[in-house]
């Protein structure tokens, strides 16, 4: 296992074979669950970012439309 993990966990994962098999299996399951949880959190974060961008872009469009209408009405006066 040469994958690099944050906070020095690559050292821990590379030396998993030093731990009793049953305990190593439990640890590996915990690592996998943590990685799954982190991936799910990243998806939630990206969903929130996408939602935020959409609201900002929608607000900008409305703002530009209002400004365009105001500029056009000034030109007509």
N, C-alpha and C positions, 0 to 999 in steps of 0.2 A: 504494500500500500504506500505508494510514493506521492499521493495527492497531498498538496499543501493545504492545511487548514489554518484558520486564524488562531492566534494566541498559543502557538506551539503545539497544537493538537496533532500535527503530523507526527511528531515524536511519539506521542501517546499511541496513535493508531499503528505506527510502524512496529511498536514494541508490544502489541496486543498479545503476541504469542507467548509472552512471559507470564501471562495471567492464566489461571485455571480455566479450562475450556468452558465450563458452565457459566462462570462469571464473565468471561470474554464475550460469550454469546449475548448475555443480558446487556452488557455495555454496548455491543454492536447494535442491538435493537434500539437502545436509547439514542445512539448517534443517528441512526436512520430516522427515528421519529423526530428528533430535533431538526434534521435536515429537511424533512417533509414539512414540519411546522414553519421553518424559515422560508421555504418555497411558497407556502400558502400565504404567509405574511407579505412576501414580496409581491404576490399577485394582488393582494388587497391594497398594498401601497400603490401599485401601478394603476389599479382601478380608480383609486382616489385621485391620483394625479390626472388621469384622463378626464374624470368628471370635472375637476377644477379647471383644466384647460378648456373644456367645452364651454363651461359657464363664462369664462373670461372672453373667449372668442365670440360667443353669442352677444355678450354685453358690448364688445367692441363694434360688432356689426350694427347693433342698434344705435350706438353712439355715432358711428359714421353716417348712418342713414339720417339721423336727426340733424347732424351738422350739414349734410348735403342739402336737406330740405331748407334749412335756415339760409344757407348760401344762395340757393335758388330763389327763395322768396325775397332776399335783399336785392338780387339782380332784377327782379320784376318790378320792384318799387321805384 
